[in-house]
Each structure stands twice: as structure tokens, then as C-alpha cells.
Amino acid sequence: MVGKILSALIGAEVEKRRQESGLKGAVLGAAGFSLARRLGPIGLALGGAYAAKKMYDRRRAATA
């Protein structure tokens, strides 16, 4: 379940930077999660921390 959430966040970030929606974000999100899974718990923790930081930065920017 955590993997699906992380891959969705990675895919959404890719598509947000491209200003489009499509298959590329989904593929890169799945690939990013599979890479994090191969790194083990450390990879999952790093991926989750990165996604949390991005969400935190966006929330702070929206309130400023």
C-alpha cells in the first residue's frame, strides 16, 4: 500500500513539472518505487521523506 502511494506521488511530481498528464509519470513513478524497493527499507524511507518534504514546501508556499 505504501508503495502505491509513493509511486503515485513520484508520478504526480513528474507530470507537474511537465505541465501535462500522461503515461510518462505513471511509468517513472512505478520505476522509482521499484528502485526504492530494491534498496530496502532505507530506500522506502528516503522516498517517503522526499515526498513529505515536497508536500510541506508546497503547503508553506501556498500560505505565504
N, C-alpha and C positions, 0 to 999 in steps of 0.2 A: 504494500500500500504506500509506503514511504517512497519507494522507487517511482511509482507512477506520478506522485506529486512532484518529486524533484525533476523528472523528465518533462513534465508539463511546464514547470517554471523555467527550465532551460530553453525549451522550445518557444515559450512566450517571449523570453528576453531576446532571442534571435530575431523573431518576427517583429518585435517592437523596434529594434534597430534598423530593420529593413523597411519599415513602414508599410508592410504588406502582410498578407496572410497566405499560407500555403503549406506545401508538403515539406519544404526545407527545414522549417522549425521543428516539425514533428520528428523528422529523421535525425537531426542533430541533437534533439533532446533525448531520444532513445539511445543514441550513440554515446552521449555524455554520461547518461546513467549507467550504461554497461561498462564504461571505463571506470566510473566511480565504484561500481560493484566489484570489479576485479581488484581494485586497490584495497578492498575490505572495509572494515568499519571506519578507518581513517578517511578514506575517500568519500564515504557517505556523510561523515561529519563535516568535512571540508565543503562538500557540495551544499549541504543544508545551511552551513554558516554563510556561504556566499549568497545564497538565495535570501536568507533572512536579512543580511546587510543591505542588499538591493531594495528589499521591501521597506526597510527602515529609512533609507536615504530618500526614497520616493515620498514616503509619508511626511518626512521633515520638509522636503522641498514644496510639497503641496500646502502645508500650513504656513510657510514663510511668505 
